[in-house]
Amino acid sequence: MAAPGSSPGTSAVRIDGAIVGGYAAKVARAADELETAAGGVGAGATAAEAYGELAERLGVPESYAQAAQALRGQLAAGVAALRSVTAALEQLTAGHTERDADAAERIERAGRIS
């Protein structure tokens, strides 16, 4: 909403494509790191030998396997969310870049006409 007495568009949100593109790259790297970390969750922690005979009889390895599977699922959901954010930021940047190029072309064309 514009302030009283201001012209339309003076309170518009400005998007810096380089900054938004940088955020997109950071989010993409975070998704990659989270995906890598998720792959190692529970590795080796579900072998019966890791806990001993009593723990095996009590079902500790199975419990850890279930917990690791649940955590991997949550991490996978986090990766998917980060990838979605990356795509949205890239789309935002591309849209603004395209609009800027179109505006520059219209200005250039108007200069040639006058």
N, CA, C and O of each residue as an XYZ file, in Angstrom:
456
protein
N       0.846     -1.169      0.000
C       0.000      0.000      0.000
C       0.894      1.235      0.000
O       1.822      1.341      0.802
N       0.610      2.154     -0.894
C       1.414      3.369     -1.034
C       1.085      4.353      0.073
O      -0.041      4.405      0.567
N       2.082      5.126      0.451
C       1.879      6.155      1.465
C       1.066      7.286      0.865
O       1.135      7.517     -0.342
N       0.288      8.003      1.689
C      -0.489      9.112      1.177
C       0.424     10.126      0.488
O       1.471     10.498      1.017
N       0.013     10.559     -0.684
C       0.770     11.567     -1.407
C       1.896     11.014     -2.255
O       2.545     11.769     -2.979
N       2.143      9.716     -2.184
C       3.225      9.150     -3.004
C       2.651      8.681     -4.323
O       1.457      8.402     -4.435
N       3.504      8.599     -5.306
C       3.044      8.146     -6.611
C       2.970      6.627     -6.624
O       3.646      5.958     -5.841
N       2.142      6.081     -7.521
C       2.030      4.617     -7.589
C       3.386      3.980     -7.884
O       4.153      4.468     -8.713
N       3.652      2.911     -7.207
C       4.879      2.172     -7.451
C       6.069      2.600     -6.618
O       7.101      1.930     -6.649
N       5.963      3.696     -5.871
C       7.122      4.139     -5.097
C       7.363      3.273     -3.878
O       8.462      3.273     -3.325
N       6.357      2.541     -3.456
C       6.553      1.664     -2.304
C       6.642      0.215     -2.741
O       6.473     -0.690     -1.924
N       6.905     -0.016     -4.013
C       6.994     -1.374     -4.540
C       8.180     -2.114     -3.948
O       9.170     -1.508     -3.537
N       8.065     -3.407     -3.914
C       9.153     -4.252     -3.443
C      10.190     -4.333     -4.552
O       9.853     -4.567     -5.713
N      11.439     -4.141     -4.192
C      12.515     -4.244     -5.169
C      13.204     -5.590     -4.985
O      13.477     -6.020     -3.864
N      13.473     -6.231     -6.088
C      14.132     -7.534     -6.067
C      15.506     -7.383     -6.708
O      15.621     -6.928     -7.846
N      16.531     -7.762     -5.984
C      17.888     -7.773     -6.535
C      18.169     -9.201     -6.958
O      18.341    -10.085     -6.120
N      18.215     -9.421     -8.266
C      18.390    -10.764     -8.803
C      19.640    -11.458     -8.312
O      19.637    -12.669     -8.092
N      20.719    -10.693     -8.135
C      21.972    -11.299     -7.670
C      21.824    -11.815     -6.240
O      22.319    -12.892     -5.905
N      21.147    -11.044     -5.407
C      20.963    -11.458     -4.009
C      20.035    -12.667     -3.942
O      20.329    -13.648     -3.258
N      18.917    -12.591     -4.655
C      17.975    -13.714     -4.641
C      18.625    -14.956     -5.250
O      18.427    -16.067     -4.758
N      19.398    -14.768     -6.316
C      20.118    -15.901     -6.906
C      21.115    -16.501     -5.931
O      21.306    -17.717     -5.890
N      21.750    -15.636     -5.144
C      22.675    -16.122     -4.116
C      21.960    -16.938     -3.052
O      22.468    -17.965     -2.603
N      20.764    -16.474     -2.644
C      19.968    -17.243     -1.686
C      19.592    -18.597     -2.277
O      19.656    -19.620     -1.595
N      19.202    -18.595     -3.543
C      18.822    -19.852     -4.195
C      19.989    -20.832     -4.185
O      19.805    -22.020     -3.921
N      21.180    -20.335     -4.471
C      22.368    -21.200     -4.475
C      22.664    -21.731     -3.076
O      23.022    -22.899     -2.921
N      22.518    -20.886     -2.059
C      22.756    -21.329     -0.680
C      21.746    -22.389     -0.268
O      22.105    -23.387      0.356
N      20.491    -22.173     -0.615
C      19.450    -23.146     -0.265
C      19.701    -24.465     -0.995
O      19.509    -25.536     -0.419
N      20.122    -24.398     -2.241
C      20.431    -25.615     -2.999
C      21.580    -26.379     -2.342
O      21.533    -27.604     -2.224
N      22.619    -25.640     -1.912
C      23.744    -26.305     -1.226
C      23.280    -26.936      0.086
O      23.708    -28.037      0.432
N      22.405    -26.242      0.815
C      21.885    -26.791      2.072
C      21.096    -28.069      1.807
O      21.190    -29.024      2.578
N      20.324    -28.094      0.729
C      19.568    -29.299      0.375
C      20.522    -30.448      0.068
O      20.294    -31.581      0.493
N      21.592    -30.155     -0.670
C      22.581    -31.195     -0.988
C      23.227    -31.740      0.279
O      23.380    -32.952      0.434
N      23.608    -30.834      1.189
C      24.251    -31.257      2.440
C      23.299    -32.074      3.295
O      23.695    -33.081      3.881
N      22.046    -31.644      3.370
C      21.063    -32.375      4.161
C      20.809    -33.756      3.565
O      20.663    -34.737      4.295
N      20.758    -33.826      2.252
C      20.550    -35.108      1.582
C      21.716    -36.057      1.857
O      21.511    -37.244      2.108
N      22.930    -35.530      1.808
C      24.114    -36.335      2.102
C      24.079    -36.826      3.551
O      24.351    -37.994      3.829
N      23.744    -35.926      4.458
C      23.680    -36.300      5.881
C      22.607    -37.345      6.121
O      22.801    -38.267      6.913
N      21.476    -37.209      5.444
C      20.374    -38.157      5.627
C      20.780    -39.562      5.214
O      20.322    -40.544      5.798
N      21.644    -39.657      4.203
C      22.086    -40.965      3.740
C      22.860    -41.734      4.788
O      22.875    -42.964      4.770
N      23.503    -41.028      5.699
C      24.302    -41.689      6.727
C      23.559    -41.957      8.025
O      24.113    -42.572      8.936
N      22.321    -41.507      8.123
C      21.572    -41.694      9.373
C      21.309    -43.169      9.602
O      20.733    -43.855      8.758
N      21.737    -43.636     10.747
C      21.503    -45.020     11.129
C      22.514    -46.004     10.591
O      22.434    -47.196     10.884
N      23.465    -45.526      9.806
C      24.454    -46.437      9.226
C      25.245    -47.126     10.327
O      25.893    -46.465     11.138
N      25.193    -48.432     10.357
C      25.940    -49.216     11.342
C      25.295    -49.277     12.709
O      25.698    -50.086     13.545
N      24.301    -48.438     12.955
C      23.689    -48.401     14.292
C      22.586    -49.431     14.444
O      22.008    -49.568     15.522
N      22.292    -50.152     13.384
C      21.209    -51.132     13.484
C      21.708    -52.571     13.527
O      20.903    -53.501     13.569
N      23.014    -52.763     13.516
C      23.572    -54.113     13.590
C      23.516    -54.602     15.038
O      23.853    -53.871     15.970
N      23.093    -55.825     15.201
C      22.972    -56.396     16.551
C      24.294    -56.366     17.288
O      24.323    -56.187     18.506
N      25.398    -56.541     16.560
C      26.718    -56.565     17.185
C      27.056    -55.241     17.869
O      27.886    -55.201     18.777
N      26.420    -54.175     17.437
C      26.717    -52.859     18.001
C      26.201    -52.724     19.428
O      26.640    -51.829     20.150
N      25.266    -53.602     19.861
C      24.621    -53.431     21.165
C      24.809    -54.604     22.118
O      24.632    -54.455     23.327
N      25.153    -55.727     21.605
C      25.329    -56.892     22.470
C      24.103    -57.784     22.471
O      23.056    -57.464     21.908
N      24.285    -58.920     23.131
C      23.254    -59.958     23.120
C      21.968    -59.528     23.816
O      20.877    -59.773     23.301
N      22.079    -58.900     24.962
C      20.889    -58.477     25.705
C      20.084    -57.453     24.899
O      18.861    -57.549     24.799
N      20.775    -56.491     24.339
C      20.098    -55.472     23.539
C      19.414    -56.109     22.335
O      18.323    -55.699     21.940
N      20.061    -57.108     21.762
C      19.454    -57.784     20.620
C      18.158    -58.466     21.035
O      17.161    -58.398     20.318
N      18.171    -59.132     22.207
C      16.958    -59.799     22.692
C      15.860    -58.790     23.017
O      14.674    -59.097     22.890
N      16.244    -57.607     23.428
C      15.263    -56.573     23.766
C      14.748    -55.825     22.530
O      13.803    -55.042     22.624
N      15.366    -56.068     21.388
C      14.908    -55.430     20.157
C      15.474    -54.040     19.918
O      14.907    -53.252     19.161
N      16.593    -53.742     20.565
C      17.202    -52.421     20.404
C      17.585    -52.145     18.941
O      17.290    -51.058     18.444
N      18.224    -53.078     18.238
C      18.577    -52.787     16.844
C      17.354    -52.436     15.985
O      17.408    -51.521     15.163
N      16.256    -53.168     16.183
C      15.037    -52.887     15.419
C      14.474    -51.508     15.772
O      13.994    -50.780     14.903
N      14.541    -51.164     17.057
C      14.053    -49.845     17.481
C      14.875    -48.733     16.842
O      14.324    -47.747     16.352
N      16.178    -48.895     16.849
C      17.035    -47.902     16.211
C      16.798    -47.848     14.706
O      16.839    -46.771     14.110
N      16.551    -48.995     14.090
C      16.285    -49.032     12.653
C      15.005    -48.265     12.336
O      14.948    -47.516     11.361
N      13.975    -48.457     13.168
C      12.721    -47.729     12.949
C      12.917    -46.223     13.156
O      12.407    -45.411     12.384
N      13.653    -45.865     14.194
C      13.904    -44.448     14.458
C      14.718    -43.826     13.326
O      14.442    -42.705     12.898
N      15.720    -44.558     12.844
C      16.546    -44.055     11.745
C      15.714    -43.886     10.479
O      15.886    -42.914      9.743
N      14.818    -44.829     10.228
C      13.958    -44.738      9.042
C      13.040    -43.522      9.152
O      12.853    -42.796      8.176
N      12.472    -43.297     10.326
C      11.601    -42.140     10.528
C      12.383    -40.835     10.337
O      11.894    -39.896      9.709
N      13.585    -40.788     10.878
C      14.415    -39.596     10.735
C      14.805    -39.371      9.281
O      14.778    -38.236      8.804
N      15.165    -40.430      8.572
C      15.483    -40.285      7.143
C      14.285    -39.742      6.368
O      14.449    -38.933      5.455
N      13.084    -40.184      6.729
C      11.871    -39.674      6.083
C      11.684    -38.186      6.341
O      11.329    -37.432      5.435
N      11.923    -37.770      7.572
C      11.804    -36.347      7.908
C      12.872    -35.529      7.189
O      12.596    -34.430      6.708
N      14.073    -36.056      7.115
C      15.145    -35.352      6.414
C      14.846    -35.271      4.920
O      15.125    -34.256      4.282
N      14.282    -36.332      4.367
C      13.907    -36.313      2.949
C      12.841    -35.249      2.696
O      12.874    -34.565      1.673
N      11.905    -35.110      3.620
C      10.884    -34.060      3.490
C      11.540    -32.683      3.558
O      11.146    -31.774      2.827
N      12.523    -32.525      4.418
C      13.261    -31.263      4.501
C      14.010    -30.965      3.216
O      14.038    -29.822      2.759
N      14.613    -31.983      2.635
C      15.322    -31.819      1.356
C      14.331    -31.386      0.279
O      14.612    -30.476     -0.502
N      13.183    -32.034      0.244
C      12.169    -31.678     -0.760
C      11.711    -30.231     -0.580
O      11.513    -29.514     -1.562
N      11.543    -29.805      0.663
C      11.129    -28.421      0.927
C      12.210    -27.443      0.468
O      11.898    -26.422     -0.146
N      13.460    -27.742      0.755
C      14.552    -26.866      0.333
C      14.653    -26.811     -1.193
O      14.899    -25.748     -1.762
N      14.464    -27.945     -1.849
C      14.508    -27.954     -3.317
C      13.351    -27.124     -3.892
O      13.510    -26.454     -4.912
N      12.207    -27.172     -3.241
C      11.061    -26.380     -3.675
C      11.338    -24.888     -3.519
O      11.002    -24.092     -4.396
N      11.949    -24.517     -2.404
C      12.322    -23.113     -2.176
C      13.335    -22.667     -3.232
O      13.234    -21.565     -3.770
N      14.305    -23.526     -3.524
C      15.305    -23.200     -4.553
C      14.621    -22.929     -5.889
O      14.921    -21.941     -6.559
N      13.702    -23.811     -6.272
C      13.001    -23.647     -7.552
C      12.198    -22.348     -7.572
O      12.186    -21.640     -8.578
N      11.533    -22.037     -6.471
C      10.737    -20.810     -6.406
C      11.626    -19.571     -6.504
O      11.279    -18.614     -7.195
N      12.771    -19.584     -5.816
C      13.687    -18.443     -5.886
C      14.267    -18.285     -7.282
O      14.409    -17.166     -7.775
N      14.599    -19.390     -7.916
C      15.126    -19.328     -9.279
C      14.065    -18.813    -10.246
O      14.370    -18.038    -11.153
N      12.831    -19.241    -10.053
C      11.733    -18.773    -10.895
C      11.503    -17.276    -10.688
O      11.271    -16.546    -11.652
N      11.566    -16.821     -9.445
C      11.409    -15.401     -9.142
C      12.496    -14.589     -9.829
O      12.215    -13.569    -10.458
N      13.723    -15.039     -9.710
C      14.850    -14.336    -10.331
C      14.702    -14.306    -11.848
O      14.906    -13.267    -12.475
N      14.350    -15.435    -12.432
C      14.192    -15.497    -13.891
C      13.077    -14.572    -14.355
O      13.224    -13.893    -15.371
N      11.975    -14.535    -13.635
C      10.855    -13.669    -13.991
C      11.232    -12.206    -13.957
O      10.889    -11.447    -14.863
N      11.941    -11.807    -12.911
C      12.365    -10.409    -12.804
C      13.393    -10.062    -13.870
O      13.362     -8.965    -14.428
N      14.293    -10.974    -14.154
C      15.292    -10.732    -15.196
C      14.612    -10.551    -16.546
O      14.971     -9.665    -17.321
N      13.636    -11.392    -16.815
C      12.908    -11.303    -18.084
C      12.141     -9.978    -18.175
O      12.157     -9.322    -19.216
N      11.479     -9.591    -17.098
C      10.738     -8.318    -17.105
C      11.679     -7.133    -17.263
O      11.357     -6.171    -17.961
N      12.838     -7.195    -16.622
C      13.824     -6.114    -16.773
C      14.301     -6.022    -18.220
O      14.439     -4.926    -18.764
N      14.552     -7.169    -18.840
C      15.006     -7.178    -20.231
C      13.916     -6.629    -21.151
O      14.204     -5.876    -22.081
N      12.667     -7.009    -20.889
C      11.554     -6.494    -21.690
C      11.429     -4.979    -21.534
O      11.228     -4.271    -22.520
N      11.544     -4.483    -20.314
C      11.445     -3.043    -20.073
C      12.584     -2.306    -20.770
O      12.368     -1.250    -21.365
N      13.785     -2.854    -20.701
C      14.933     -2.223    -21.364
C      14.717     -2.176    -22.873
O      15.050     -1.187    -23.526
N      14.160     -3.245    -23.415
C      13.896     -3.273    -24.860
C      12.846     -2.224    -25.237
O      12.991     -1.542    -26.252
N      11.793     -2.092    -24.428
C      10.765     -1.082    -24.714
C      11.349      0.322    -24.641
O      11.023      1.167    -25.475
N      12.198      0.584    -23.667
C      12.824      1.907    -23.527
C      13.717      2.185    -24.730
O      13.707      3.285    -25.282
N      14.485      1.183    -25.126
C      15.373      1.341    -26.280
C      14.558      1.600    -27.546
O      14.910      2.471    -28.341
N      13.478      0.853    -27.737
C      12.610      1.027    -28.889
C      11.981      2.413    -28.894
O      11.886      3.052    -29.942
N      11.552      2.875    -27.728
C      10.946      4.204    -27.625
C      11.972      5.289    -28.000
O      11.612      6.301    -28.601
N      13.218      5.078    -27.652
C      14.275      6.037    -27.992
C      14.521      6.102    -29.483
O      14.837      7.163    -30.021
N      14.377      4.976    -30.148
C      14.585      4.954    -31.602
C      13.426      5.611    -32.332
O      13.613      6.198    -33.398
N      12.224      5.515    -31.761
C      11.031      6.062    -32.398
C      11.006      7.577    -32.307
O      10.581      8.242    -33.252
N      11.453      8.138    -31.187
C      11.347      9.590    -31.011
C      12.442     10.364    -31.638
O      12.457     11.592    -31.554
